[in-house]
Amino acid sequence: MPNSILPTIRSLILDMDGVLYRLNTPIRGGAEFLAYLQETGRRFVLVTNNSTLTPGQYADKLSRMGIRVDARHILTSAEATAMYLSRLSPPGTRVYVVGENGLRAALQKHGFVLADDITVSYVVCGLDRQLTYDKLATATLAIRSGARFIATNPDRTLPTERGLEPGAGAVFSAIQVATDTAPTVIGKPEPAMLELAMTMLNATTPGTAIIGDSLETDIRGGRALGLKTVLLMSGVTSPQQLAHSAQKPDLVYQDISALLADWHASDSIQPLPQGD
């Protein structure tokens, strides 16, 4: 049924996995949804807590699924972490990285020096599927020597073809236990990445919405910033979890195709607001 919320939304923050695709399989309607946003002059940024790939690699992944998105419309937790740190420290600042290419590339792009010893200003931790004891030990010693501890995201698990595997949260938890130090977390549901996404969109809270499949990251993070929240049931959330969760989204749809159909209908009966 058409509603009054959708026509007022001018800027969108969209999660990817569980919204536009599941692992490597596109969800029907994703390409059409993004096309509709562009046709109606709505701005969007795609966000992901995954720090292992670069925005360009995500753009390539989406392209293989028939979804065309420029890399400048994609914000990963790795890129958000590098942007966040670039506001605190100048180029040339030394960091120790526990993470993969997406995180290392983002930090280097913003002028950080990737070091292999403990004389660093920051230890930055993301998902690292080549994790070793030596990496954990170096990170621990660096933090105990005064380095600040930064984590890309709090996701404890990572959905894969085999099932749920350890995520970045599982990695940084080992370092947290060894150092008695909790990291500053950048990704959802913490505000840093979502605030950076809003800056990219030149958006303010009124008229901005987040669309995602997770109550604990997307909906919790959006609600904390006062954004409109749209939950899609095409990913990790079950009807039972939604019924018992304290995180209540403003709108719930089965998938992005259902959202698009309702948005078409809502826009047709309520004129788009002028300006931003």
N, C-alpha and C positions, 0 to 999 in steps of 0.2 A: 504494500500500500504506500503511495507517495507520502512523504513526510516533509516537515518544514525545516529540518536541519540541513539536509544535503545541499539545497540551493545556496545556502549562506557560506558554504565552505569554498575558499578560494586558494588555499595552499594545503598540500598534503605531504605527509611523511609516510612512506610505505615500506613495510617490511617486505622481504623477498621470498625466502623459503617458507612455504606454507600459505603464501598469498599469490605469487606469480608462478611458482613451481614447487614441486615436491622432489627434493634431491636433484635429479636431472631430468624430470618429466614436467613439461609445462602444464599449468592448470588452465582449463578452457576459459577464455575470456580475458586473459591478462593483456594481450596485445591490444585488443579492442578497448579495454578500459583506459590504458595509457593514451591511446589515440583520442578517446573522448575528452580526456583532461586537456589535451593540447587543442582540440577543436573548440572547447569552451573557454580557453584562456586561463585555465587553472595551472598553477605551478606545482611541481612535485620534485621530491628527492627520494631515491630508493636507499634504504639503510639496512645494514646487516651487522650483527655482533661478530660475525666471523672475521677474523683478522688474517687469514692465511692467503687470500688473493688480493690483487690490486684492483682498483676500480676498472681499469682496462680489461683485466681478465674476467671480471664479472660482466662487463659489456659484451665480451666475446661469448661467454656462456649463455647469456640471454639471447644473443643473436642466433646461436645454434638452435634455440627453441622457437625462433620466429618472432622474438620480441626485440625491437630496435630501440636502444636507449644509448644516448651519448654518455661516456664515462664521467662527464662533468655533473651528471645528475645522480651519481652513485656515491654514497658515503659509507665507508667501512669503519669498523671500530679501530682499525689500524690507522687509517687516515685521520680519524677524529682524535686519536691519541697524539699523533704527530702535530696536528693543528693546536691542540690544547697545550702541549709542551712548548711549542714555538712562541706562545704568548707569555711563557714564564722564563725562557732561557734563550740566549742568542745562538746563532749558527756557530758550529764548532764545539758545542757542548758535547761531552762524552757520555755515552749511554751503553749499558750492557743489556743485550736483548736475549730473552728466552722466547723464541717465536720463529715464525716461518717467513717466506719471502715477502708476503704482503706487508707485514709489519716492518721488516728491515728496509724495504723499498720506500715506504712512507716516511720513515724517519730520515733516511738519506736525502729524500727529495726536499725535506724541510731543513736540511743543513746540519743534521746531527752526525756526530762521528761515532761509528760503531766500534766499541772497544772489546778486547778479549780478556781484560784484567779487572781488578776491583777498584781501580782509581777512576771512578765515574761519578757523575752527578745523579744519575737515575738508573734504576733497574726497571726495564719495561718488559712485562710478561703477557704473552698471548698463548694461543694454542700452539703447541710444539710437538709434532708427531715424530720428531727425532730427538726427543728429550733424553738426556743422559744424567747420570749422577754428577758428573763434572759440571754440567750447566747449573744444576741445582746448588752445588757447593759454591760456585763462583758467585751466583746471585745472592746466596746467603751471606757470604763474606763481604760482599760489596755493601749490602744493606746494613750489616752490623758495623761497617766502617763509616756509615753516614749517608750512603746513597738513598734518595727517595724511592719508594716502591710504587710503581704505577702498573695497573692491569687494564688490558683492553676491554675485557667484559667479564661478567660473573657467571657465564653459562657453565653449569657443572657437567653437562653432557652435550654430545654432538650427534645429531641423527645421521646415520650412515646406512648403506645397503645391508649391513650386517646387524643393525640395531643401534641402540644408544651406546656410544663410546665416550671416554673421558673428554671433557671440554676444557676451555681455558680456566674455568673456575677450579677444576680439579688440579690443574698444574700449579696455579698460584697458591692454592691451599697448602701444598707441601712447603713452599717457601715461607708462607705466613706462619706455619707451625714452627719452622726452624728458626725464624727471626723474632717471633713474638710481635710481628708488625703487620698490621692490615694495610693492604694497598689502597691507593686512590683509584677507584674504578671509573672508567670513562663511558663504557657502553650501557645500553638499556638494561635495567630501568633507571639507572642513574641519570641525572639531568644533563651532563656535559655534552654527550653526543647529540641529544635532541635539541639542545640550545644551539649547537653549531649548525644543525640542519636548518633550524629556523633562520639563522643568520644567512645561510646560503640562499634561502628562499626570500629573504628580505620580508619576513612574515612576522606578524604579531599574534598573540594568543587568540583573540577573536578572529574567527574565519579560518583557523588552522585545525586540521584533524590528523590523527595518526590511525593508520589501518594496519592491523596485524593479526596473527593467529595465536598469540600467547598472552594469557591473562597476566602472567608474572613479569613479563618484560615490556611488551608493547602497551597493554592497557594500564598497568601500574605506572609506567613511565609517563604516559600521556596524561593520566589523571593528576599526577603530581605537579605537572606544569599547567594544568587548567585547560588542556586541549580537548576538543571533541574526540571521542574514541570509538572506533569501529572494529568489532571483532568478527573475523571470518572463521567459520568452523571447518575449514579445509586443511588445517594443520594439526597442531599438537593438543588443542583443547577439545575435551569431550563434553557432551551435554551435561553429564554428571558433575564434572569439574566446574562448569559455568554455574550450575544451579547452587553449588555450595561455596562458591568463591565470594570473598568480600569485594573483589575487584569487579564492579558492574560497569560494562561498557554502555555508551549512549545508544549504540545501534549494533545489532547482530544479524549477520547474513550467513547463508550456507557456504557461499563462495563468492568470488569476485564477479562472476557472471550475474548472480542474483543482485549483488550491489549495483552493478551497471544498469540492470533493468529498472531498478527502483530509482536510480539517479536520473535516467532518461525521463521516467514518468514524473518525478518531482520537479525537474527543470521545466517540463512542458506546462505545468500549471502555476509555477511561480517564477517570475522573471529573474534572471541573474542580477545580483547586485552590481551597481556601477562602481568601478574603481576597485581598490583593495581594502 
